[in-house]
């Protein structure tokens, strides 16, 4: 069933080699009795910056791009990250892919919808404790999808930034990635196989499935999402950032989606980052994340999102 489905569809924005530790951990109980692990780097700020990682099975506590780079986006702000279902700081870090410690609970429960519920629960708790006046959400790749879902369900978001979140429907981005990765002779068969897989997932109530590092709930959630409909519900200032040479999601579909949103909304800006790939690396393999951060920081300043 997985014939021709590329590794690239497991979108990995905000991931990099090395390891970096987040702030001290805390936990909240879910309704099913499990725990949400989260990290708050608190500075007594009135601004909360929420960072959302991509789709691999790794602890966000050890992600250097998030903890060393994007955490500096708003100097002095409190910074929140939240682990995916089943993951903690103890989950071994693997910069090349999924952690060797990836637990069964992750495959059984992780999905964008589950992550959205977790973020909403944690943000609610922290907002009540700290009385934040500004809430800034930033997510990369799958994290961009989650950030948009959270922003669509909260009225107190000050700004939303999505990085390499792709177009309206997930399957279109996968087909784009397949066309970039596979030889023409294999593409038609792979495309048919993938669309058949999508239809099987969408028509099933449940399925014993583990595909490209994800279980049934993840696939069902991703195939069900209409990202344009989600973003249309966001009232906060929105910056859609897209890498020009992204091979995991379609830059063309991302731009098209932004243009369609701007036809009926005045809160949407689009930034194409030239000559970089999905991880914001240039042709020489050098990271240009600093350029992205500087651009996002400038945009936030224009939206009067302050560091306090």
Residue, then its C-alpha position, 0 to 999 in steps of 0.5 A: x500500500x505504501x509503494x511510491x510514497x516518498x519519505x519527503x512527505x514526512x514534513x520536517x520543518x524546524x528540525x536540525x542536527x545537534x541537540x539543545x535543551x528546552x526550559x524546565x518541564x511541566x505537565x497537565x492531565x488529558x481526559x484519557x489519563x495521559x499527560x501533556x508535557x510542556x516547557x515554559x521558558x518564563x521571563x515574567x513577560x506579558x507576551x507568550x511566544x508559542x513554537x510548534x515543531x514539524x512532524x517527526x517523532x522527536x522530543x521538542x526539548x532537544x530541537x536546536x532550531x526551536x530552542x536556540x534560534x526561533x526562541x529568540x524571535x521576541x527577546x524577553x518573551x515567555x516561550x512555550x513548546x509542547x511535546x507530542x503525545x507520548x514524548x518527553x525529554x527522555x525520548x532519545x534525539x535523532x537528528x536524521x529521523x524518528x527517535x529510536x525510542x518512539x513509543x507505541x502511544x505516539x503512533x496510536x494517538x499523535x495527529x494535528x487535531x490531538x496536538x491542537x487540543x493539547x496546545x489549547x489546553x496548555x495555553x488556557x492554563x498558562x493564560x489564566x496563571x500569567x495573564x498574557x496580553x499578547x499571544x504569538x503563534x509560530x509553526x513550521x511544516x506540520x507545526x504550521x498546520x497546528x498553529x493555524x488550527x489553534x489560531x482559528x479557535x482562539x480570539x486572543x491571538x496577536x499574530x500567527x506565522x506559518x512556515x512552509x505549511x503548504x497548500x490547501x490540501x495535504x494530498x496535493x503537497x504529497x503529489x507535488x513532492x512525489x513528482x519532484x522525487x520520483x522518475x517520470x516512469x514510476x510517477x503514474x503508478x505511485x500517484x495512483x497508489x497514494x490516492x488509493x491509500x488516501x481513499x482507504x484511510x478516508x473511508x475507514x473508521x480505524x485501521x492497523x496502520x503505520x506509514x512513514x512514521x505515522x499511524x491511522x489517526x495522523x493520516x486521517x487528520x491530515x487528509x481531512x484538513x482544509x487548510x484554506x478553510x482553517x486560515x479563513x477563520x483566523x482573525x489575527x495578523x497572519x504571515x505565510x512564509x514559504x521557501x522557494x525551493x521547497x520539495x516537500x510542499x508546493x511553493x506554488x500552492x502556498x502562494x495560490x492559497x495566500x492570494x485566495x485568502x487575500x481576496x477576502x481578508x486584509x490580515x494576510x501577508x505572504x513572504x517567499x524566501x528565495x533560493x532555500x529549501x524546506x529547512x531554509x538551507x541554500x544551495x551550499x547547504x548553509x542555513x538561512x534561518x537567521x534571515x527568516x527570523x529577521x524577516x519575521x521579527x520585522x513583520x511582527x514589529x509592523x503588527x505592533x507585537x512588542x517585546x515586553 
